[in-house]
Amino acid sequence: MSDIKAFDLAGSPVMIGSIVLYSATGTRGTVTELMSDEDGTWALVDKTNLFYKTDVLKIIEKKDEKELSEKLFTVDEVNQALEKQKEFVPTEMDHSNVESGG
């Protein structure tokens, strides 16, 4: 058991096993280790295997695994999404407002 006292940006205690969010990148993961040095208190996050200062992390509720995992799409789903995007993309560029140089 770690004797290190660590707190997130809201002042909530961070412990090994806490689920945290690093909002700068949207990284979510579980704290697997805590350490402290002259620069502050650090938490090792399992998803990136990187240490983050605990005061930039935010404790979050455990989310549904489906929300945290990758989504797999079928070829048909991808094709449907591409077709929907084509509706919003003009097929021809309007050059009436462009001047030519020379």
URCORZI-V82220 format. One record per residue. N is the residue number from 1. RES is the residue in one small letter. SS is DSSP state (H for helix, E for strand, L for the rest). PHI is phi as a letter, one per 30 degrees, with the letter a starting at -180 (999 if undefined). Layout:
# URCORZI-V82220
n={N/N}
res={RES/RES}
ss={SS/SS}
phi={PHI/PHI}
This chain:
# URCORZI-V82220
n={1/2/3/4/5/6/7/8/9/10/11/12/13/14/15/16/17/18/19/20/21/22/23/24/25/26/27/28/29/30/31/32/33/34/35/36/37/38/39/40/41/42/43/44/45/46/47/48/49/50/51/52/53/54/55/56/57/58/59/60/61/62/63/64/65/66/67/68/69/70/71/72/73/74/75/76/77/78/79/80/81/82/83/84/85/86/87/88/89/90/91/92/93/94/95/96/97/98/99/100/101/102}
res={m/s/d/i/k/a/f/d/l/a/g/s/p/v/m/i/g/s/i/v/l/y/s/a/t/g/t/r/g/t/v/t/e/l/m/s/d/e/d/g/t/w/a/l/v/d/k/t/n/l/f/y/k/t/d/v/l/k/i/i/e/k/k/d/e/k/e/l/s/e/k/l/f/t/v/d/e/v/n/q/a/l/e/k/q/k/e/f/v/p/t/e/m/d/h/s/n/v/e/s/g/g}
ss={L/L/L/L/L/L/E/L/L/L/L/L/E/L/L/L/L/L/E/E/E/E/L/L/L/L/E/E/E/E/E/E/E/E/E/E/E/L/L/E/E/E/E/E/E/L/L/L/L/E/E/E/E/H/H/H/E/E/E/L/L/L/L/L/H/H/H/H/L/L/L/L/L/L/H/H/H/H/H/H/H/H/H/H/H/H/H/H/L/L/L/L/L/L/L/L/L/L/L/L/L/L}
phi={999/d/c/d/c/b/b/d/d/c/i/d/d/c/b/d/j/d/c/b/b/c/d/d/b/i/d/b/a/c/d/c/a/b/b/b/b/d/c/k/c/b/b/d/c/d/d/c/h/c/d/b/d/d/d/c/c/b/d/b/d/d/c/e/e/d/d/d/c/d/c/c/c/d/d/d/d/d/d/d/d/d/d/d/d/d/d/c/c/d/d/b/d/d/c/d/c/c/c/c/c/l}
